[in-house]
């Protein structure tokens, strides 16, 4: 009876709704074909897309663009391609508190990488094929998004 009370009434009250972040999926065409830019996270040094929490004064795409600059030092070409997908992951906040976080991913064609940018001394960055990038990231839904990127970009061109 206590288990039923916990599962049906108390536990749902304690659950928090997912948090929300935005990410920049920067891509380019090179001699190797399509490539995407990944950066390392600050704490665990995992490979990730540049991403962050919504910022006052920016819409979601503008925040993603700003994160691409701060975390990767990239200035995309022209306007973005818009929302290209979403994924969910468990972010660890201070004190190692797990928080489910939904991430909207915006695509941008990359221009050149700048050597002087806000987090230059704290992150590594690397261009990779979508398949290589999918192997490097941990999040299953992001792996799928990266593997499907060539088809997604073709769809956007036709739209």
Secondary structure, 3 states (H helix, E strand, C coil): CHHHHHHHHHHHHHCCCCEEEEEEEEEEEECCEEEEEEEECCCCCCEECEEEECCCCCCHHHHHHHHHHHHHCECCCCCCCEEEEEEEEEEEEHHHEEEEEEEEEEEEECCCECCCCCCCCCCCEEEECHHHHHHHCCCHHHHHHHHCHHHHHHHHHHC
